[in-house]
Amino acid sequence: MTGLAKDGMGCADLGPDRIMAIGHGFKAAKALLSAVELGLFTTLAQGPVDAEVLRQRLKLDGRGARDFFDALVALKLLERDNAGRYANTREAALYLDRRQATYIGGELEFANARQFGPWAKLTCALRSGRPQSGARAKADYDAYYSDPDTIENVIRGMTGGTVLAARALAHKFPWANYRILWTSVRRKVACLRTSPTPIRISSAAVSIYPRSGLILRRMSMSAASLIAYRSRLAISSATRSRQRT
């Protein structure tokens, strides 16, 4: 390499920091994923508490709990005051409190339960060429649909990954200009009717994945419901404007 001495010390401006940050990145990720899984940010939404109170509320063992909380402070996901009380940062309070409409933690719950483990087996997958995703490697999405807890986790993950985009779409799209919106899913059509009749989210892929209608119906209570609600408002406003004219 040009400019690099044989002892590796020839380039003072070429440090290993970026490489080491990538290599150790899983530690920060797992701290966040575990905190979301434990409901830590939702617990702290009630107000600042000290380490012992927080430990008891989360039902954690005393060994490592304070270090765990301080790691989240170092990651700027929590704040700690001079009295040793922990509180959510503004960012965590907005996006990681399960009671907020802006909660995106469902996607992180999904990553923790369904993706973190298989990614840890990447080397094995590359060497063997075999899937490392457990039951889903054999049964594909049927493995999701066969277990209620798993499908609930998948639903939360999809909602967490789409809720902010759905909110933006609900506020910015000119709903009053359209009666029907649709998207093709393997030649199946999912319609969102924006007429004066109640909004309907169709179960478009039921014939493809036997229980995927469950996902669409459940999602209509979260991300899709925001779109539907905004649609009704736009339609009602447009209807009143036509009546006045």
PyMOL commands that set and color helices and strands:
alter all, ss='L'
color gray80, all
select helices_A, chain A and resi 17-23+25-38+40-44+51-58+65-74+90-95+105-120+122-128+136-139+142-145+148-172+175-177+212-219+223-244
alter helices_A, ss='H'
color red, helices_A
select strands_A, chain A and resi 49-50+78-80+85-88+180-185+188-193
alter strands_A, ss='S'
color yellow, strands_A
deselect
rebuild
show_as cartoon
